[in-house]
Amino acid sequence: MTERKKLRSQAWFGGHDKDGFIHRSWMRNQGHPSHMFDGRPVIGICNTWSELTPCNAHFRLLAERVKRGVLEAGGFPLEFPVMSLGETNLRPTAMLFRNLASMDVEESIRGNPIDGVVLLCGCDKTTPSLVMGAASCNLPTLVVSGGPMLNGHYRGGLIGSGTAVWQFSEDVKAGKMSLEDFMDAEACMSRSVGHCMTMGTASTMASMVEALGLGLPQNAAIPAADSRRNVLAHMAGRRIVEMVHENLTLDRILTKANFENAIRVNGAIGGSTNAVIHLIAMAGRIGVELSLDDWDRLGREVPTLVDLMPSGRFLMEDFYYAGGVPAVVRALGEQGLLHRDALTVNGRTIWENCEGAKNWNEEVIRGFDRPLVEHGGVAVLRGNLAPDGAVLKPSAASPHLMKHRGRAVVFSSIEDYHARIEDPALDIDETCVMVLQNCGPKGYPGMAEVGNMGLPPKVLQKGITDMVRISDARMSGTAYGTVVLHVCPEAAAGGPLALVRDGDQIELDVEARTLHLHVSDAELERRRKDWTPPEPAMKGGYQSLYVEHVMQADKGADFDFLVGCRGAAVPRESH
Ligand code: FES
């Protein structure tokens, strides 16, 4: 029998001294027999289960399935909790805590006797926070996503998480839907365990996990309630043990080529703009240079193939039955839009995993000859209003507004917007450009998902459903519209967005990738002299740390002191 490599966990469990006694003895109170400490791989199962994160509320069962696989392969599974970020309940916004959760993950992994880790991710921010934290440690790591909810059904039609809420609430304001019907729809939307089943941020990030090679094939689309989700978790448990033996660390998976594949897949699935920020932050943790220009360059030539809400008609359950991410990867590979040799966690390349994938429904996953949107991806706009860039999702925008010049109507905060948007005296019509300031990383703080401001009722009542909207905020991945987001630098950091005034002319040209404020440099300079930064919402505590250290959206909105991989060297003994 070949001698096993001495694993990291043996620095805790392998000694025959006082410290070895301490590390093993207390663990034995859970009933672990002696042979569990014999040098077998210790697998941490990083769990974001929480009843306050409804999208991840089924994760205790998922963790048990991972444990079965780990035990079967001869590993020692140990589950541990980390901060769970639930999109719907957490205020002021879950994004404020993404970096905090990543610190929890990083220090929990490094500080404990763990040789490899399985990350259980679901609701939007739970994927990037866990991957970011794990990337800063660089152990063998495998992601298991929790899976989407089953399709929502309402009165004979499909309704999708989030997307239906935005649509119905506008319908109520426009007088097209009664409040009673609106309340009725609530229970029809979320009818099983799992996360949002539109191609929102959670489904996008689960697809990114698969495209990056961080998860097993079909990680993204198997519904949470489908027994095959538990099989995937079981197989992930088996595989992570092998990954430890192979020393298949995260830096061998998260290469520039894998990120480029993920960007292309994001274009083809019509993924969320939030993926731009999260992938840049994840890349920063593992030492890969990834920029907004990469997003624009790689996304431009990719059509959106997947016809899912919010851009299209179907939902994640349909996507799974149609073939899921592997079918999309195959389509991209056949067009020469894939790094075929990018390695994945199962030890095979992404092409080896997907070259035989079938597309079972060409309405859900369209071909290159009849895409949902010709130019998918994420458009990166620049100009004197966004010197460091801004983003727009063409597949969610209205074609007639992709080139538009209009008069600015400015809201200085989201509270200002809420206070005035329903005022019949507000001087606004559908040709105007709605501008929202002070909702960026520092301004909100946490860069809330408020960029898709609802239209004024008096415009909605005319039957108009879209206007150009510009902000330094983010937008829910389930939302849609001609919405320019992530304007950098943000208003609260003194970016030009802070200097826009009512009545200014703004010109958007998505094809030319420009965003221009038609105000002279001299006038902008004069306005800048009068500008003062907004008062922080809270003084002291975590929010102060956040505002002081958060970088702008084009840098992934990570903390400046968290960028980079610090490795998993065993910390010194304390007893
Ligand atoms: Fe959790 Fe949408 S609210 S994934």
Boltz pocket constraint, residues with backbone or C-beta under 6 A from the ligand:
constraints:
  - pocket:
      binder: B
      contacts: [[A, 55], [A, 86], [A, 87], [A, 88], [A, 122], [A, 123], [A, 124], [A, 161], [A, 195], [A, 196], [A, 200], [A, 202]]
      max_distance: 6.0
